[in-house]
Amino acid sequence: MARRIRAPTRCAGFFRPSICVSYTPVSAPGIRGHEKSGATCGATAEGFAVTPRAFRVNMSACARREPAPARLARRSRRCMCRRGGCGLRKPRRTPMRCPLAVLALAWALPAGAVPAPDLLVEGPASVGRFDKIEFRIPVAGAWPNPFDPADVDVSVDFIGPSGRVVTLPAFFMQVYERAAGGAGGPDWRYPAGPPGFRARFAPDEPGAWTAKARIRDASGAAESKPVSFVCVRSDRKGYVRVSARDPRYFELGDGTPFFPVGQNVAFVGDSQHVKPATAESVFRKLAAHGANYVRFWVCCEDWATAIEARKSAWGRSWAWKPPFVPAPGLASQDAAPRAVRVAGGAAVAVDPTRPVFVRPSTAYVLSAVARTEGDAFLEIALGGKRLGDAVASKEAWTAIHRLFTAEGDQWRLPKIELRATGSGAAFVRGLSLKEAVGGAELLEEAAIDRPVRGHFNQPDCAVVDGIVEAAERTGIRLQLTLLARDLYMSALSDERKPEYEQAVSDAKRVLRYAVARWGYSTHVACWEYFNEMDPGKPAGRAYREWGEYLERIDPARRLRATSDWGPNPRQWAHPELDYADLHWYLRPAWGDLSKDAAAAALDRAKLIRDNVPAKAALLGEFGLADDKWGLSPFMKQDTEGIHIHNALWASALSGLSGTALFWWWDQIDRMDLYAPYRGISAFVADIPFTTAGLQPSSARPAGPGCRVVGLQGRDRAYLWVQSLQSTWWKAVVEKAAAPEVSGEAITIEGLAPGAYRVAWWNTRAGTVVKEEAARVAGPALTLAVPAFTRDIACQVIPAAAR
């Protein structure tokens, strides 16, 4: 029988029109706990319920006027479930007996065949080649972990015009409403409806396509009805890949050479310099100066974006000392459930890593299960004010529910505190916040026993969605660093142990999710497994299995890479890693090499090329640092970015597959040091890296005051001439002005006989300052270098070439 109650209209300082609640008891099989004269039940974010009855809840704003104060006072003095102890009335200490029955529970479907999913196109059923088309896949059911294909495997078959079938995994997703944050604050993100499965696809073949969704779980398998859509031609050039013609370099799907010019923008978060709302402006600055590549971490744990990491309201990764203890009275065949312990006379703050957003004028229920010992009473405070009664329950775990309504202009949840008064202690599990009518969990970070690996943080995944879309709008290609190293590194220490196998398996779930959610985008260039793995770990087997797995599930066959905290020639040569990656910094410990960014870039490039001469390679991190790996104080003094400029030019013409990727993106942005990208990006734009057979140039200067760095093929050369007086150290530390260089000449050997066009470049503006004709009739070509200060660049190409 449905019963109807009226929730009090005042709670913890929030005043709103009264709320009418109707609830119907339903069976809740398998739940044990306190039961007395129809006592109600609750469930929590931990999946733990303590009493034997559940309720379906409908809640709506009452159309009647607010009760008169006297009537409201009478209502407020009564326990809402008519048993006492539920709170939401004039606070007084009352032993906890039963909770407020305002909680909707989701139960799994009965055993039997899984129902057939639907497959619905989001938006138009026509899409450009290599553009995204998205599908919703409504399907009834509940699973232990919807991110784990072992629990529920949802995929979509795409059948192209030629009959080719592309199968892609679907992904579980929470959609969010979004509004710009005011006064530089974080954007407001709020769940828009329940989560569900989706699929994203970028067709590569114009014509008519058909899609069909499939689902498989423990109860069986089913498929959707087919859905049709059309792919039309577009000007997109496809995905980044290792060149089929020269594996030392990259190209796009249509064969166009792709030479990465860019930097790291690794940490994006509300507490970082680059925030989700400002990342696109950074991308636009890079793109405006010719850069085309960004390395972005999605593995930052709790200080920035992380799709798989511990995001906890009970502590931070750098000082992880959560107030967890074994939950009293709860036995388990596996690990004992844990609870938050609040000592008598103390308080524990609930401190999520991101703001908890609410919707103005909306009713919410804050729930938990609790137990006390000694003479302790538990209080829950919201915004410094006690929410409901102080409660005690010594004999059993009992559910608590506190109802409140957000103010009309309130967008964030105030601070939550758990307080224990008296002697003894209080224990809390399953802290949860939902709209009173049900919906998505808003306090997900309060979960205690949820495994860190295998759960994908949906607010952060939404951030990644935004970053990928920003990259698409600005022309930036992304290298996504996927796996939080510290979640996996210790497990990858011994291939013979089961934890190694488990780590490999768990990481495949991350890869699968990344392919499903972001693999559609041609602007995701690379999956990077780890940032700076221990080079001594036997990770080769993991890289082999992950690489083979990606070959099966990622139809784009995009780049796969990893990095170590030191040189690792063994992994550089790994056949399932598409390029070698080295991180290196200009640190005082390196002596004179740290004072010359160009010499350092050339030295590190040679180290890589000596070990993997025929494989793509990048300097994935580079920059000025102190000996403790912090920001060098000299960087702020290098207001022209001389060390950036020199390293960009040296690395680009060293034989590496792209420029050095600078690390200190926040400082680059603060100092507006994007100008160094302009010259090098213009210079390399037309170099035929994949077809010219380029090798280190034979060019040499006539005198000792310059260095020449370059690449040349049979009939062309690309050279950078630098004065040795133009290092960052001489300019920034020694305060020495670089003198003008005149009368210099360079000699190039090995060019084919014939007529050539020589173009001399201003390396900062990225413009040609002088053109001249030249002819090779013997073994060498000697060119007079125009007068320059600091550096100048040169292109020597056949006269007939455009």
C-alpha positions in Angstrom: 0.0 0.0 0.0 1.3 3.4 -0.9 1.6 5.9 2.0 2.0 9.6 1.8 4.0 11.9 4.1 5.0 15.5 4.0 8.7 16.3 4.4 9.4 19.3 6.7 10.1 22.5 4.9 13.0 23.6 7.0 16.3 21.8 7.3 19.7 23.1 8.3 19.0 26.6 7.2 17.5 25.8 3.8 13.9 27.0 3.3 11.8 25.8 0.4 8.2 24.9 -0.4 7.2 21.6 1.2 7.7 18.4 -0.6 5.2 15.6 -1.0 6.5 12.1 -0.8 4.8 8.9 -1.8 6.5 5.6 -1.2 5.5 2.0 -1.7 7.2 -0.9 0.2 8.9 -3.4 -2.0 10.8 -6.5 -1.1 14.5 -6.3 -0.7 15.7 -9.9 -0.7 18.9 -10.8 1.1 19.1 -7.8 3.3 19.5 -8.4 7.0 19.4 -6.1 9.9 17.2 -4.3 12.4 13.5 -5.0 12.0 10.8 -3.9 14.4 7.1 -3.3 13.6 7.6 -2.5 10.0 10.9 -0.7 10.3 12.1 0.7 7.0 15.3 0.1 5.2 18.1 1.9 3.4 20.9 1.2 1.0 24.1 3.0 0.4 26.8 3.8 -2.2 28.7 0.9 -0.7 25.9 -1.5 -1.6 25.2 -2.2 2.1 21.7 -2.2 3.5 20.8 -2.8 7.1 17.0 -3.4 7.3 14.7 -5.7 5.5 12.4 -3.4 3.4 13.0 -1.0 0.6 10.8 1.6 -1.0 10.0 3.1 -4.4 9.9 6.8 -4.0 8.1 9.5 -5.9 8.7 13.1 -4.8 7.1 16.3 -6.2 6.7 19.8 -5.1 3.4 20.1 -3.2 0.9 22.4 -4.8 -0.6 23.4 -1.5 0.6 26.5 0.3 3.3 26.1 3.0 1.8 25.0 6.3 1.2 27.6 9.0 4.1 27.8 11.5 2.1 26.1 14.2 1.2 23.2 11.9 4.7 23.0 10.6 6.0 22.9 14.2 3.7 20.0 15.0 4.8 18.1 11.9 8.4 18.8 12.7 8.2 17.2 16.1 7.0 13.9 14.6 9.3 11.3 13.2 8.6 11.1 9.5 8.6 7.3 9.4 6.5 7.3 12.7 9.2 5.3 14.5 11.5 8.0 15.8 15.1 8.8 15.1 14.9 10.0 11.5 15.6 13.6 12.3 14.5 16.6 10.1 12.8 18.1 13.1 13.8 20.2 16.0 17.2 18.7 16.9 17.4 16.6 20.0 19.4 13.6 20.9 17.5 10.5 20.1 18.7 6.9 19.9 18.6 5.7 16.2 16.0 3.1 15.5 15.0 3.4 11.8 15.7 5.6 8.8 13.6 7.9 6.7 12.1 5.9 3.9 13.0 8.2 1.1 15.5 6.2 -1.0 15.1 4.5 -4.4 17.1 1.3 -4.9 18.1 -0.2 -8.2 17.8 -4.0 -8.3 19.2 -6.3 -11.0 16.8 -7.9 -13.4 15.5 -11.4 -12.6 17.6 -14.2 -14.0 16.8 -14.9 -17.6 17.8 -13.7 -21.1 19.2 -10.3 -21.3 16.7 -7.9 -23.1 17.6 -6.7 -26.6 19.2 -3.2 -26.6 18.0 -0.3 -28.6 20.4 1.6 -30.9 19.6 5.3 -31.3 21.5 7.8 -33.4 22.3 11.0 -31.6 21.8 13.8 -34.1 21.7 13.6 -37.9 22.1 10.2 -39.6 24.6 11.6 -42.0 28.2 12.2 -41.1 31.4 13.3 -42.9 34.3 10.9 -43.4 36.3 10.6 -40.2 33.7 12.7 -38.4 32.0 11.4 -35.2 28.6 9.8 -35.2 27.3 8.9 -31.7 24.7 6.3 -30.6 22.8 5.8 -27.4 22.2 2.2 -26.4 19.4 2.0 -23.9 19.3 -1.4 -22.3 17.6 -2.6 -19.1 19.7 -4.2 -16.4 22.1 -3.7 -13.6 25.6 -5.1 -13.3 28.3 -5.2 -10.6 30.6 -3.1 -12.7 29.3 -1.7 -16.0 32.9 -0.7 -17.0 34.0 -4.4 -16.9 33.2 -6.4 -20.1 33.4 -9.5 -18.0 30.2 -8.3 -16.3 28.5 -6.8 -19.3 30.0 -6.6 -22.8 28.3 -4.1 -25.1 29.7 -3.6 -28.6 28.5 -2.3 -32.0 29.1 -3.8 -35.5 29.4 -1.3 -38.2 29.0 -2.6 -41.8 30.4 -0.4 -44.5 29.4 0.1 -48.1 32.0 -2.5 -49.2 30.7 -5.1 -46.7 33.6 -4.6 -44.4 32.6 -5.0 -40.7 34.2 -2.8 -38.0 33.4 -3.9 -34.4 33.9 -1.3 -31.6 33.3 -1.6 -27.9 30.6 0.6 -26.4 31.2 2.5 -23.1 29.3 3.3 -20.0 28.9 7.1 -19.6 27.3 9.7 -17.4 26.2 12.8 -19.4 26.5 16.1 -17.6 24.9 19.5 -17.9 27.4 22.2 -18.0 27.5 25.9 -17.3 30.4 28.3 -17.2 31.8 29.0 -13.7 31.8 32.6 -12.6 34.7 34.7 -11.4 37.3 32.1 -12.7 35.7 29.3 -10.8 35.2 25.8 -12.1 32.5 25.0 -14.5 29.2 23.7 -13.1 28.8 20.1 -14.1 25.7 18.2 -13.1 24.4 14.7 -14.1 21.8 14.9 -16.9 19.7 11.8 -16.4 20.9 8.4 -15.6 24.1 6.9 -17.0 24.0 4.5 -19.9 25.9 2.9 -22.7 27.0 4.8 -25.8 29.1 4.2 -28.9 31.2 6.6 -31.0 32.4 5.9 -34.5 34.1 7.8 -37.4 33.4 6.1 -40.7 36.3 5.9 -43.2 34.3 5.0 -46.3 31.7 7.2 -48.0 28.4 5.5 -48.6 25.6 3.8 -46.7 26.5 2.1 -43.4 24.5 -0.2 -41.1 25.1 -0.5 -37.3 23.9 -3.2 -34.9 24.5 -3.2 -31.1 25.2 -6.4 -29.2 25.1 -7.2 -25.5 26.3 -10.1 -23.5 26.2 -10.8 -19.8 25.8 -13.8 -17.4 22.2 -14.2 -18.4 22.8 -14.5 -22.2 23.2 -12.4 -25.3 21.0 -10.2 -27.5 21.3 -7.7 -30.3 19.5 -4.6 -31.5 17.7 -4.0 -34.7 19.9 -2.5 -37.4 20.2 1.2 -37.8 21.3 2.9 -41.0 23.4 6.1 -41.6 25.3 7.7 -44.4 28.9 8.8 -44.6 29.7 11.7 -47.0 33.1 12.9 -48.2 35.1 15.3 -46.1 38.6 17.0 -46.2 39.8 15.1 -43.1 43.1 13.3 -43.7 42.8 10.4 -41.2 44.7 9.2 -38.2 48.4 9.7 -37.3 50.5 6.5 -38.0 54.1 5.5 -38.5 54.9 6.1 -42.1 54.8 3.1 -44.3 57.5 4.7 -46.5 59.9 5.7 -43.8 59.3 4.3 -40.3 61.4 7.0 -38.7 58.6 9.5 -39.2 54.9 9.9 -39.0 52.2 10.5 -41.5 48.4 10.9 -41.8 46.1 8.3 -43.2 46.3 9.9 -46.7 50.1 9.8 -46.7 50.7 13.4 -45.8 53.8 13.7 -43.5 53.0 14.6 -39.9 55.7 16.2 -37.9 54.8 17.0 -34.3 55.6 20.5 -33.1 54.3 21.1 -29.6 54.6 20.7 -25.8 53.1 19.1 -22.8 49.8 20.4 -21.3 49.8 17.5 -18.9 47.7 18.7 -15.9 44.3 20.0 -16.5 42.0 20.5 -13.5 40.1 23.0 -11.4 43.1 23.5 -9.1 45.6 23.7 -12.0 46.8 26.7 -14.1 45.1 25.1 -17.1 41.5 24.4 -16.2 39.0 22.5 -18.2 37.4 25.8 -19.2 40.7 27.4 -20.3 42.4 24.5 -22.1 41.0 25.5 -25.4 42.5 28.9 -25.1 45.9 27.4 -24.6 45.4 25.2 -27.6 44.4 28.2 -29.7 47.6 30.0 -28.7 49.7 27.0 -29.7 47.8 26.6 -33.0 48.1 30.3 -33.8 51.9 30.0 -33.6 52.0 26.8 -35.7 52.1 24.1 -33.0 50.1 21.0 -33.7 50.8 18.5 -30.9 50.0 18.3 -27.1 50.8 15.6 -24.6 48.0 15.4 -22.1 47.8 13.2 -19.0 44.5 11.5 -18.2 46.3 9.6 -15.3 47.0 12.4 -12.8 45.4 10.7 -9.8 43.7 13.3 -7.6 45.5 16.5 -8.5 44.1 16.8 -12.0 42.4 14.7 -14.7 42.4 11.0 -14.2 40.1 8.5 -15.7 41.2 5.7 -13.4 42.6 6.8 -10.0 41.8 7.1 -6.3 39.6 10.2 -6.1 38.6 10.2 -2.5 36.8 12.5 -0.1 38.8 11.0 2.7 42.3 12.1 1.8 44.9 12.9 -0.9 47.4 10.7 -2.6 50.4 12.6 -1.5 49.4 12.3 2.2 47.1 9.2 2.2 46.0 8.6 5.8 42.3 8.1 5.6 40.3 7.6 8.8 39.4 4.0 7.8 39.1 1.1 10.2 37.5 -2.4 9.9 33.7 -1.9 10.2 32.6 -3.3 13.6 30.3 -6.3 13.3 30.6 -6.8 9.6 32.2 -10.1 8.6 33.3 -10.9 5.1 34.8 -13.9 3.3 37.2 -11.6 1.6 38.6 -8.3 2.9 36.7 -6.9 5.9 34.5 -4.0 5.0 35.8 -0.7 6.2 34.2 2.4 7.8 35.2 5.9 8.7 35.9 6.2 12.4 35.1 9.5 14.1 36.6 9.7 17.6 34.5 11.2 20.4 34.9 15.0 20.5 36.4 15.1 17.0 35.2 15.7 13.5 36.0 14.3 10.0 35.6 16.5 7.0 34.2 15.1 3.8 36.5 16.7 1.3 36.1 15.6 -2.3 38.8 16.4 -4.8 36.3 18.4 -6.9 33.3 20.6 -5.9 30.0 18.8 -5.4 27.5 20.6 -7.5 23.8 20.8 -6.7 20.8 22.2 -8.6 19.2 25.3 -7.1 15.7 24.8 -5.5 16.1 21.0 -5.6 15.5 18.5 -2.8 18.3 16.1 -1.8 18.7 13.2 0.5 22.1 12.7 2.3 22.3 9.1 3.6 24.7 6.8 5.3 24.8 3.8 7.6 26.3 4.3 11.0 27.1 2.6 14.3 28.3 4.1 17.6 30.2 2.8 20.6 30.5 4.0 24.2 28.5 7.2 24.9 29.1 8.7 21.4 26.5 10.4 19.4 26.9 11.0 15.6 26.1 14.4 14.1 26.1 15.2 10.4 26.8 18.9 9.7 26.2 20.7 6.4 27.7 24.1 6.0 28.6 24.2 9.7 25.0 23.5 10.8 23.8 20.2 12.2 21.5 18.4 9.9 18.9 16.6 11.9 19.4 14.8 15.2 22.4 13.6 16.9 22.0 9.8 16.9 23.4 6.7 18.5 23.1 3.0 17.6 25.3 0.7 19.7 23.8 -2.7 18.7 23.6 -2.6 15.0 24.4 -0.6 11.8 21.4 1.6 11.1 20.6 3.8 8.1 20.4 7.6 8.3 18.7 9.8 5.8 18.7 13.6 5.9 16.5 15.6 3.6 17.3 19.2 2.6 16.6 21.6 -0.3 19.2 23.8 -2.0 18.7 27.5 -2.0 17.5 29.3 -5.1 20.9 30.6 -6.0 22.9 27.7 -4.6 25.1 25.7 -7.1 27.6 23.9 -4.8 27.2 21.7 -1.8 28.5 23.2 1.5 31.1 21.4 3.5 30.0 18.2 5.1 31.3 17.1 8.5 30.9 14.0 10.5 31.0 14.8 14.2 31.1 12.6 17.3 30.1 13.9 20.6 30.7 12.3 24.0 33.1 9.5 24.7 33.6 6.5 22.4 33.4 6.7 18.6 31.1 6.7 15.7 31.5 4.7 12.5 30.1 5.6 9.1 29.8 3.8 5.8 28.0 4.4 2.5 27.8 8.2 2.6 25.6 9.1 -0.3 24.0 12.2 -1.9 21.2 12.0 -4.4 18.3 14.0 -5.5 15.3 13.1 -3.3 13.5 11.7 -6.3 16.5 9.5 -7.1 19.1 9.8 -9.8 22.9 9.7 -10.1 25.2 9.5 -7.1 26.6 13.0 -6.4 29.0 12.0 -3.7 30.8 9.2 -5.4 34.2 10.1 -3.9 32.8 9.1 -0.5 32.9 5.4 -1.4 35.3 3.5 0.8 35.6 -0.1 -0.5 35.3 0.5 -4.2 38.4 -0.8 -6.0 40.6 1.9 -7.5 41.4 -0.1 -10.6 38.4 -0.8 -12.9 36.3 2.2 -12.1 36.4 5.2 -14.4 35.7 8.6 -13.0 32.9 10.1 -15.0 33.5 13.8 -14.2 37.1 13.4 -15.4 36.0 11.5 -18.5 33.7 14.4 -19.3 36.8 16.7 -19.0 38.6 14.5 -21.5 35.6 14.7 -23.9 36.0 18.4 -23.8 39.8 18.3 -24.3 39.4 16.1 -27.4 36.7 18.3 -28.8 38.9 21.4 -28.2 41.8 19.7 -30.0 39.5 19.0 -32.9 38.4 22.6 -33.1 41.9 24.0 -32.9 43.8 21.5 -35.1 45.9 20.0 -32.2 46.7 16.3 -32.2 46.8 14.7 -28.7 49.0 12.2 -27.1 46.9 10.7 -24.2 48.9 9.3 -21.2 46.4 6.7 -20.0 47.6 4.6 -17.0 48.3 6.0 -13.5 51.7 4.5 -13.0 51.5 4.0 -9.2 48.4 1.9 -9.6 50.4 -0.6 -11.7 54.1 -0.3 -11.2 54.6 -2.6 -8.2 52.3 -5.2 -9.8 54.5 -5.3 -12.9 57.6 -6.4 -11.0 57.5 -10.1 -11.6 55.9 -11.8 -14.6 55.5 -15.1 -12.7 53.1 -13.6 -10.1 49.3 -13.4 -10.5 49.3 -9.7 -9.7 51.2 -9.1 -12.9 48.6 -10.9 -14.9 45.9 -9.0 -13.1 47.5 -5.7 -13.8 47.8 -6.5 -17.5 44.1 -7.5 -17.5 43.0 -4.4 -15.6 44.9 -2.1 -17.9 43.2 -3.7 -20.9 39.9 -2.4 -19.5 41.3 1.2 -19.5 42.5 0.8 -23.1 39.1 -0.6 -24.1 37.3 2.3 -22.5 39.7 4.9 -24.2 39.2 3.3 -27.6 35.5 3.2 -27.2 35.1 6.8 -25.9 37.9 8.7 -27.7 39.2 6.4 -30.4 36.8 7.9 -33.0 38.8 11.1 -33.1 41.5 11.7 -35.7 43.0 14.2 -33.2 43.9 11.5 -30.7 47.2 10.6 -32.2 48.7 8.3 -29.6 47.9 6.0 -26.6 50.8 6.4 -24.2 50.7 3.7 -21.5 52.7 5.3 -18.7 54.5 8.4 -17.8 58.0 7.5 -16.6 57.7 3.8 -15.7 60.7 2.3 -13.8 63.0 1.2 -16.6 64.1 -1.8 -14.5 60.6 -3.3 -14.5 59.9 -6.3 -16.8 57.1 -4.4 -18.5 57.9 -5.8 -22.0 55.3 -8.6 -21.7 52.6 -6.1 -20.7 53.5 -3.8 -23.7 53.3 -6.8 -26.0 49.9 -7.9 -24.7 48.5 -4.4 -24.7 49.8 -3.7 -28.2 48.3 -6.9 -29.6 45.0 -6.1 -27.8 44.9 -2.6 -29.3 45.5 -4.0 -32.8 42.3 -6.0 -32.4 40.0 -3.4 -30.9 41.3 0.0 -32.3 40.5 0.1 -36.0 42.5 3.3 -36.3 45.7 1.4 -35.3 46.9 4.6 -33.8 50.4 5.1 -32.2 51.3 3.1 -29.0 54.0 4.4 -26.8 55.3 4.6 -23.2 58.0 6.5 -21.3 60.5 5.7 -18.6 62.2 7.8 -16.0 65.6 7.1 -17.6 66.9 5.8 -20.9 65.6 2.4 -21.8 67.0 1.1 -25.1 65.3 -2.3 -24.5 61.8 -0.7 -24.6 62.8 1.7 -27.3 63.2 -1.3 -29.6 60.1 -3.1 -28.4 58.1 -4.2 -31.6 54.7 -3.3 -30.0 55.8 0.3 -29.2 55.6 2.5 -32.3 58.3 5.0 -31.3 61.0 5.5 -28.7 60.5 8.2 -26.1 63.0 9.9 -23.8 62.5 12.5 -21.1 65.4 14.9 -20.3 65.9 18.2 -18.6 68.6 20.9 -18.6 69.7 20.4 -15.0 72.9 21.7 -13.3 74.0 18.2 -12.6 74.7 17.8 -16.4 77.3 20.6 -16.3 78.0 22.4 -19.5 75.4 20.4 -21.4 72.7 22.0 -19.3 73.9 25.4 -20.5 73.3 24.8 -24.2 69.8 23.6 -25.1 70.7 22.8 -28.7 73.7 20.7 -27.8 71.7 18.9 -25.2 68.9 18.1 -27.7 71.4 16.9 -30.2 73.2 14.7 -27.6 69.9 13.0 -26.5 68.8 12.6 -30.1 72.1 10.8 -30.9 71.6 8.5 -27.9 68.2 7.4 -29.2 69.3 7.1 -32.8 72.4 5.1 -31.9 70.0 2.5 -30.3 67.0 2.7 -32.7 68.2 4.1 -36.0 65.2 3.0 -38.0 62.3 3.8 -35.7 60.3 6.9 -34.9 61.5 8.7 -31.8 60.6 11.8 -29.6 61.9 13.8 -26.7 58.6 13.6 -24.8 59.6 16.0 -22.1 62.3 18.7 -22.1 62.9 21.9 -20.2 64.9 23.9 -17.7 64.9 22.3 -14.2 66.8 22.3 -11.0 68.5 19.2 -9.6 65.4 18.3 -7.7 63.3 18.3 -11.0 61.5 21.5 -10.1 61.2 24.6 -12.2 64.6 26.2 -12.8 64.6 29.9 -11.5 66.4 30.7 -14.8 63.3 30.0 -16.8 61.5 33.0 -15.5 64.6 35.1 -16.5 64.6 33.7 -20.0 61.8 36.1 -21.1 62.5 35.5 -24.9 62.4 31.7 -24.5 65.9 31.3 -26.0 66.3 27.8 -24.6 62.9 26.8 -26.1 63.8 28.3 -29.5 67.2 26.6 -29.7 66.0 23.2 -28.5 63.1 23.3 -31.0 65.3 23.9 -34.0 68.0 21.5 -32.9 65.6 18.6 -32.2 63.6 19.2 -35.4 66.7 18.8 -37.6 68.4 16.1 -35.5 66.7 13.2 -37.1 64.0 12.8 -34.4 60.4 12.5 -35.5 59.2 15.8 -34.0 60.4 18.7 -31.9 61.2 18.3 -28.2 58.0 18.6 -26.2 58.5 21.2 -23.5 57.2 20.5 -20.0 56.6 23.8 -18.2 53.3 24.6 -20.0 52.0 26.7 -17.1 55.1 28.9 -17.2 55.0 29.1 -21.0 51.4 30.3 -20.7 52.1 32.8 -17.9 55.1 34.3 -19.9 53.3 34.0 -23.2 56.3 32.1 -24.7 54.4 30.7 -27.7 56.4 32.7 -30.2 59.3 30.2 -30.6 56.9 27.7 -32.3 56.2 30.1 -35.2 59.5 29.9 -37.0 60.1 26.1 -36.7 56.5 25.2 -37.6 56.7 27.2 -40.8 60.1 25.9 -41.7 59.2 22.2 -41.4 55.7 22.5 -43.0 56.9 21.5 -46.5 59.7 19.1 -45.6 59.0 15.7 -47.2 60.1 13.8 -44.2 58.6 10.4 -45.3 59.8 10.4 -49.0 63.1 12.3 -49.2 65.3 9.7 -47.5 66.7 12.3 -45.1 69.9 11.7 -43.2 72.1 13.9 -40.9 73.5 16.6 -43.1 77.2 16.7 -44.0 77.1 20.5 -43.9 79.9 22.2 -41.9 80.7 25.8 -41.2 83.8 27.5 -42.4 84.8 28.9 -39.0 84.7 27.7 -35.3 82.1 30.2 -34.1 79.0 28.4 -35.5 77.3 25.0 -35.5 75.3 23.6 -38.4 72.5 21.2 -37.7 70.5 19.7 -40.5 69.0 16.9 -42.7 69.7 16.2 -46.3 68.6 13.8 -49.0 69.9 13.1 -52.4 68.7 16.4 -53.9 67.8 18.7 -50.9 69.0 19.9 -47.5 67.4 21.6 -44.6 69.9 23.4 -42.3 70.0 25.5 -39.1 73.1 27.7 -38.5 73.6 28.8 -34.9 76.1 31.2 -33.4 77.8 29.5 -30.4 77.4 32.8 -28.5 73.6 32.5 -28.6 73.0 29.9 -25.9 70.4 30.6 -23.2 73.1 30.6 -20.5 75.2 33.3 -22.2 72.1 35.4 -22.7 70.3 34.8 -19.4 73.0 34.2 -16.8 76.1 35.9 -18.3 74.0 38.7 -19.8 76.1 38.6 -22.9 74.6 40.0 -26.1 75.0 37.7 -29.1 77.2 39.5 -31.7 76.3 39.7 -35.4 77.8 37.0 -37.5 79.1 38.0 -40.9 81.3 36.4 -43.5 80.3 32.8 -42.6 80.0 30.1 -45.2 78.8 26.5 -45.1 79.8 23.6 -47.3 77.4 20.7 -48.1 78.7 17.5 -49.6 76.7 14.7 -51.3 74.0 16.6 -53.2 73.2 15.4 -56.7 74.4 17.6 -59.6 71.9 20.2 -60.8 70.3 23.5 -60.3 68.9 24.5 -56.8 67.0 27.2 -55.1 68.4 28.4 -51.8 66.0 30.1 -49.3 67.4 31.8 -46.1 64.9 32.0 -43.2 64.4 34.3 -40.3 64.0 31.6 -37.6 61.8 33.6 -35.3 59.3 35.1 -37.8 59.3 31.9 -40.0 59.7 33.9 -43.2 62.2 33.8 -46.1 64.6 36.8 -46.0 66.7 35.9 -49.1 66.4 33.6 -52.0 69.2 32.7 -54.5 70.1 30.2 -57.2 72.9 27.7 -56.8 74.3 24.9 -59.0 76.0 21.7 -57.9 78.6 20.5 -60.4 81.0 18.7 -58.2 81.2 16.9 -54.8 80.3 19.9 -52.7 78.2 23.1 -52.6 79.5 26.1 -50.7 77.1 28.8 -49.7 77.8 32.2 -48.3 75.7 32.8 -45.2 73.9 36.2 -45.0 74.8 38.2 -41.9 72.7 37.2 -38.9 72.4 37.5 -35.2 72.0 34.3 -33.1 70.8 32.0 -35.9 69.5 31.6 -39.4 68.1 28.7 -41.4 68.4 27.5 -44.9 66.5 25.3 -47.4 68.2 23.9 -50.5 65.8 22.3 -52.9 65.8 21.5 -56.6 65.1 24.6 -58.7 62.2 22.9 -60.4 60.5 22.1 -57.1 57.7 24.3 -55.8 
